[in-house]
């Protein structure tokens, strides 16, 4: 079994330190996600000064959960469309193989 090298990272989102282990090759992605999340937190912190830190964190969490849910819906729709396309192509592949087989018989 091929073990993926993990590294320990410390993130800072909304002045909260979060420790996690990630595959080394995902380090840049994790840092970009940290930056985007912290930027959104700080933007909303200024935009909604009357809300608590917990409310702002909940809003940020919901925003990312919403993005994830929408992306998941799009992925599922694309997967269904790809499966339908493959079903439409399969008879052609069967006919093509059968034609190639017939041509081999005449050689």
C-alpha positions in Angstrom: 0.0 0.0 0.0 1.4 3.4 -1.0 1.3 5.8 2.0 0.7 9.5 1.2 3.1 11.8 3.0 1.1 13.9 5.5 2.2 17.2 6.9 0.9 19.1 10.0 -0.5 22.5 9.2 -1.8 25.2 11.4 -4.5 27.4 10.0 -5.8 30.7 11.2 -9.4 31.5 10.4 -11.2 34.3 12.3 -8.4 34.4 14.8 -9.0 30.7 15.6 -6.0 28.4 15.3 -6.8 25.1 13.7 -4.4 22.2 13.5 -4.7 19.5 10.8 -2.8 16.9 8.9 -3.0 17.0 5.1 -1.3 15.3 2.2 1.8 17.3 1.2 0.5 17.8 -2.4 -2.6 19.5 -1.0 -0.8 22.2 1.0 -1.3 25.0 -1.5 -5.0 24.2 -1.8 -5.4 24.2 2.0 -3.6 27.6 2.2 -5.8 29.1 -0.5 -8.9 27.8 1.2 -7.7 29.2 4.5 -7.1 32.6 2.9 -10.5 32.7 1.2 -12.3 31.7 4.4 -10.5 34.1 6.6 -11.1 37.0 4.1 -14.8 36.2 4.0 -14.9 36.1 7.8 -13.1 39.5 8.1 -15.3 41.1 5.5 -18.5 40.0 7.2 -17.0 40.9 10.6 -16.7 44.5 9.4 -20.0 44.4 7.5 -22.0 43.1 10.5 -20.5 44.6 13.6 -23.5 43.8 15.8 -23.2 40.0 15.2 -21.1 37.8 17.5 -18.0 35.9 16.3 -20.0 32.7 16.5 -22.8 34.1 14.3 -20.2 35.3 11.7 -18.5 31.8 11.8 -21.9 30.2 11.3 -22.6 32.4 8.3 -19.2 31.5 6.8 -19.8 27.8 7.5 -23.2 28.1 5.8 -21.7 29.9 2.8 -19.2 27.2 2.2 -21.7 24.4 2.8 -24.0 26.1 0.3 -21.2 26.2 -2.3 -20.5 22.5 -1.6 -24.1 21.5 -2.0 -24.4 23.4 -5.3 -21.2 21.9 -6.6 -22.5 18.4 -5.5 -25.8 18.9 -7.4 -23.9 20.0 -10.5 -21.6 17.0 -10.3 -24.5 14.6 -9.9 -26.3 16.2 -12.9 -23.1 16.0 -15.0 -22.6 12.4 -14.0 -26.1 11.5 -15.0 -25.7 13.2 -18.4 -22.4 11.5 -18.9 -24.0 8.1 -18.2 -26.8 8.8 -20.7 -24.3 9.8 -23.3 -22.4 6.5 -22.7 -25.6 4.6 -23.1 -26.2 6.3 -26.4 -22.6 5.5 -27.5 -22.6 1.9 -26.4 -24.7 0.5 -29.3 -22.4 2.3 -31.8 -19.4 0.7 -30.1 -21.0 -2.7 -30.3 -21.9 -2.2 -34.0 -18.4 -0.9 -34.7 -16.8 -3.9 -33.1 -19.1 -6.2 -35.0 -18.3 -4.5 -38.3 -14.5 -4.7 -37.6 -14.9 -8.4 -36.7 -16.8 -9.0 -40.0 -14.0 -7.2 -42.0 -11.4 -9.4 -40.3 -13.3 -12.5 -41.5 -12.9 -11.4 -45.2 -9.1 -10.9 -45.0 
